[in-house]
């Protein structure tokens, strides 16, 4: 790993966790698409609580705080009360 100027442990840690990280990113992208779909179906009237309830009704195990974080990261779905930090 001297060529890359990184510690061997860093390389092996990256290699060990790369697949898990890719899976989490793919799951996040699917969840974002579902959030957009529920929001679109409600004509933009559903906020975090209702979207969370809809996803839970569909069998998704999800926390309202994660829905809020994801909605804040989607510019079109940004809600002022939720995204203030």
C-alpha positions in Angstrom: 0.0 0.0 0.0 3.0 2.2 -0.1 2.1 3.2 -3.7 -1.2 4.7 -2.5 0.4 6.3 0.6 -2.3 4.7 2.9 -2.1 2.3 5.7 -2.7 -1.4 4.9 -5.5 -1.5 7.5 -7.3 1.3 5.8 -7.3 -0.5 2.5 -8.5 -3.7 3.9 -11.2 -1.9 5.9 -12.4 -0.2 2.7 -12.4 -3.5 0.8 -14.3 -5.2 3.6 -17.0 -2.6 3.9 -17.4 -1.5 0.2 -20.2 -4.0 -0.5 -22.2 -3.0 2.5 -21.9 0.7 1.7 -23.1 0.1 -1.9 -26.1 -1.9 -0.6 -27.0 0.9 1.9 -26.8 3.5 -0.9 -29.0 1.4 -3.2 -31.5 0.9 -0.4 -31.5 4.7 0.2 -32.1 5.4 -3.5 -35.1 3.0 -3.5 -36.5 4.6 -0.4 -36.0 8.1 -1.9 -37.9 7.0 -5.0 -40.8 5.7 -2.7 -40.9 8.9 -0.8 -41.1 10.9 -4.0 -43.9 8.6 -5.3 -46.0 8.9 -2.1 -45.5 12.7 -2.1 -46.5 12.9 -5.7 -49.6 10.8 -5.2 -50.7 13.1 -2.4 -50.3 16.1 -4.7 -47.6 17.4 -2.4 -49.8 17.6 0.7 -48.2 14.7 2.7 -45.5 15.6 5.1 -43.2 13.4 7.2 -45.9 11.8 9.5 -48.2 10.8 6.7 -45.4 9.6 4.4 -44.1 7.5 7.3 -47.5 6.0 7.9 -47.9 5.2 4.2 -44.6 3.4 4.0 -45.3 1.5 7.2 -48.7 0.4 5.8 -46.7 -0.9 2.8 -44.6 -3.0 5.2 -41.5 -0.8 5.4 -39.8 -0.6 8.8 -38.8 3.0 8.9 -38.4 5.8 11.4 -39.9 9.2 10.9 -36.6 10.9 11.5 -35.0 9.1 8.6 -37.9 10.1 6.4 -37.3 13.7 7.5 -33.6 13.5 6.7 -34.3 12.1 3.3 -36.9 14.7 2.5 -34.5 17.4 3.4 -31.9 16.0 1.1 -34.5 16.1 -1.8 -34.6 19.8 -2.7 -38.2 19.7 -4.0 -39.5 18.1 -0.8 -37.7 20.5 1.6 -39.9 21.4 4.5 -38.9 24.4 6.5 -39.8 23.1 10.0 -38.1 19.8 9.4 -34.9 21.0 7.8 -33.9 23.6 10.3 -30.6 22.7 12.0 
